């Protein structure tokens, strides 16, 4: 999620996009991008950054409350928050795979 597209860290969003691609290809994980940006701005941002995530819109205040990062990750499973990360503290894909995505 990114509450303010104009201030979103582009390296961070690129890393999150790569993670979303790996999660979808290897585990059929659905990735959603939440933003408070306008649909027009969000579409332009998505195209510019080649995002593979579905785009949804929310008010900036709840987004900031959910994850205090721009961008940040909120991991949900069956509607329950499993974990959340600032983009700089997000574990690597291999760690996420073992800990959260793999069915044991």
C-alpha positions in Angstrom: 0.0 0.0 0.0 1.0 3.6 -0.6 -1.0 6.3 0.9 0.7 9.1 -1.1 1.9 8.2 -4.6 3.9 11.4 -5.0 6.0 10.4 -2.0 6.2 6.7 -2.6 9.7 5.2 -2.6 10.2 3.9 -6.2 12.9 1.4 -5.3 10.6 0.1 -2.5 7.7 -0.2 -4.9 9.9 -2.0 -7.4 10.9 -4.6 -4.8 7.3 -5.1 -3.7 6.3 -5.6 -7.3 9.0 -8.3 -7.8 7.7 -9.9 -4.6 4.1 -9.9 -5.9 5.2 -11.5 -9.1 7.1 -14.3 -7.3 4.2 -14.9 -4.8 1.7 -15.1 -7.6 3.8 -17.4 -9.8 4.9 -19.7 -7.1 2.0 -19.8 -4.6 -1.0 -18.2 -6.4 -1.0 -15.4 -3.8 -3.3 -12.4 -4.6 -1.6 -9.0 -4.2 -3.6 -5.8 -3.9 -2.2 -2.3 -4.0 -4.1 0.2 -1.7 -3.7 3.9 -2.3 -5.4 7.2 -1.5 -4.4 8.5 -4.9 -7.0 9.3 -7.5 -7.9 6.5 -10.0 -6.2 8.5 -12.8 -3.0 9.1 -10.8 -3.0 5.5 -9.6 -3.4 4.1 -13.1 -0.5 6.3 -14.4 1.6 5.2 -11.4 0.8 1.6 -12.1 1.7 1.8 -15.8 4.9 3.8 -15.1 6.1 1.2 -12.5 4.7 -1.8 -14.4 2.8 -3.0 -11.3 1.1 -6.4 -11.4 -1.1 -5.8 -8.4 -4.8 -5.0 -8.4 -5.5 -1.4 -7.6 -7.9 -0.4 -4.8 -8.6 3.0 -3.2 -9.0 4.1 0.4 -8.6 7.2 2.5 -5.1 8.1 3.4 -5.7 8.3 7.2 -6.7 4.6 7.6 -3.9 3.6 5.2 -1.3 5.5 7.4 -2.8 3.8 10.5 -2.5 0.3 8.9 1.2 0.6 7.9 3.3 3.6 8.6 5.3 3.3 5.4 5.0 4.5 1.9 5.0 1.8 0.5 4.3 -0.8 3.1 3.0 -4.4 3.2 0.1 -5.8 5.2 -0.1 -9.6 4.9 -3.6 -11.0 5.4 -4.7 -14.7 5.5 -8.5 -15.3 5.5 -9.1 -11.7 6.5 -6.8 -11.8 9.5 -3.6 -9.6 9.7 -0.7 -12.0 9.8 2.1 -9.4 9.8 3.0 -6.0 8.4 6.3 -4.4 7.3 7.9 -1.2 6.3 9.3 -1.6 2.8 12.8 -1.4 4.2 12.2 -4.2 6.7 10.4 -6.7 4.4 11.9 -10.2 4.5 13.2 -11.7 1.3 10.9 -13.9 -0.8 12.6 -17.1 0.4 11.9 -16.3 4.0 8.3 -15.3 3.3 7.8 -18.5 1.3 8.9 -20.7 4.2 7.3 -18.8 7.0 4.0 -17.7 5.4 3.3 -19.1 1.9 4.3 -22.8 2.1 1.6 -25.3 3.1 3.2 -27.7 5.7 
